């Protein structure tokens, strides 16, 4: 990640900035000004994970560490827990929201990153690679309790968030080394033809109805949010800021896309990070809470 703040950032944030996380139909009905749901996000002021409503109420810290940071958070389908990998430890943990209890799912010398919960909550996909490897990351799937990890197919991918299809049959991921988004069969591991072209895309996220995928694309020194049909058709750019727009996720009703923006990518430094909402026609939704959050990696809590 490349992130902010009003004081010196922890070491893990500066390192994360250097690595990166990486990253529509017309005539949509008018979206509400703000969702009424809760979202979790990482604060770059203290590196902790927070939960709040979209209007900023109920904000509370749900996880923090003095020596590590949150990467690639993913809600369980029932909204009771968040899986993420620790930036320095490179191990996947699950945080139970009600109790604050943390349970580690992976161990060993390999890097285990970017957990992705299956829609039925029984499995977690993730990327695993030997700590000494320099090439792409193989895709693995394990049971939700961390048992029976197995490699899925023979492909390699970017160490980045991916997304399960709503029916649980496919996983959208960014292929190594060309960043093209492909759909991986969740049973056989076979990867289909690229859905993207050119610069490809990172951090794909499937819409709640399964019909579309949003992702971010690097364009020189900037990054922008895009959306396309799940078939790869009708690719459209939604944001055009001079900054780094990354990690797009859908609101629960599928009418808005949330993302974080880094306004300065220089290293070392503490870039300003903020959360944003955009309609599917590319118009921004004013969200002062997103500006004041000083955070990134937003994910909306599923309804329980």
Beta strands, then each sheet from edge to edge (+ up, - down):
strand 1: 38-43
strand 2: 49-53
strand 3: 60-63
strand 4: 70-75
strand 5: 81-86
strand 6: 92-96
strand 7: 102-104
strand 8: 111-117
strand 9: 123-129
strand 10: 137-143
strand 11: 150-157
strand 12: 163-164
strand 13: 170-174
strand 14: 181-185
strand 15: 202-206
strand 16: 212-219
strand 17: 222-229
strand 18: 236-237
strand 19: 244-250
strand 20: 256-262
strand 21: 273-279
strand 22: 284-285
strand 23: 295-300
sheet 1: 3+ 2- 1+ 23-
sheet 2: 4+ 5- 6+ 7-
sheet 3: 8+ 9- 10+ 11-
sheet 4: 12+ 13- 14+
sheet 5: 15+ 16- 17+ 18-
sheet 6: 19+ 20- 21+ 22-
end
